[in-house]
Amino acid sequence: MKISLKKISALIGFGTILSKGGGLARQIVIASVFGIGTAYDAYNYSYILPGFFLILIGGINGPIHNAIVTVLSRSNKQESSYIINSVYTSIVLILLIISTILFFAADQIITIFGPGLDPETHKIAIEQLKIMSPITLFSGLIGIGFGALNAKGKFLVPSISPIVSSFVLIICVSLFGLYQKQETYGLDISLNGGKVLAYATLAGAILQWIIQLPLLRKEGLLKFKLFIDWRHSGVKEIWRIVIPASLASGMLQINVFTDLFFASNITSAAAALSYANFLVQTPLGLISNALLLPLLPIFSQLVGKQEKEELIKRIRQGFIFSSAS
């Protein structure tokens, strides 16, 4: 790569700091409007599965992202475009089915994750899950796009993309907060507030995908051709990485499910846990993104070129950066 590892890490770190700052502002606005009330409490249950897919499948350093980076960093532009479009088609079909299940089975899903919820919170969570079910589909598209851009040395857009979701939520929740102070004519504040949170979250996820498209088209990586070719070596390698990595990474979310399952019997516990967890995850996201994103495509390229000495040097450099951080 033409840019040094230090400069790439600084660029990603800067973008991640902006995103985390936006996330902090988002949580402050949500807390000021909803606090630990019913709307946000329900939101934490309805967002379990859409958020799981958005973080696991669509997130940077997630299984799809890392698999795409690993394969595309060793491929030319034409082959990369072919692989991306094939994987896009497969992911769309799989996640479209899952999104449909989430929509029609929303009641049963909320009952499983929040068996102790009161009827009002349960009802709001169902509505929110139905609204946010398409996030599952867009999570795959986001993950593929970010992986493709990172593989080709484009780091800034993926790093700052989460701020788009935060910005949408800040605007929508702030407007709702202003509206709430006015005469509401008996409207159900909790239900309408819950819908605002859900629609804003969905809009933010869609925008994260949309902002990728111009750069993907510019790089010649996306042509919107729907086809499946599981026999291609690059496509097969991606699936060989994605499937076990998804299972392994998914196990990390069990603690979240367990906490919320038992917390459903405690009023507003889920909302309080969400605010606390955000503070814990912030430094982890800053460090991991700044270190891992620039290293992964470099490692992959060096392995493909069989440059063992340079690979060892880069690994050592990564350990030094990690220790210093």
Secondary structure, DSSP 8 states (H G I E B T S, - for coil): --S-HHHHHHHHHHHHHHHHHHHHHHHHHHHHHHTTSHHHHHHHHHTHHHHHHHHHTTSTTSHHHHHHHHHHTTS-HHHHHHHHHHHHHHHHHHHHHHHHHHHHTHHHHHHHH-TT--HHHHHHHHHHHHHHTTHHHHHHHHHHHHHHHHHTT--HHHHHTHHHHHHHHHHHHHHHHHHHTS--TT--HHHHHHHHHHHHHHHHHHHHHHTTHHHHHHTT---------TTSHHHHHHHHHHHHHHHHHHGGGHHHHHHHHHHTTSTTHHHHHHHHHHHHHHHHHHHHHHHHHHHHHHHHHHHHHT-HHHHHHHHHHHHHHHHH-
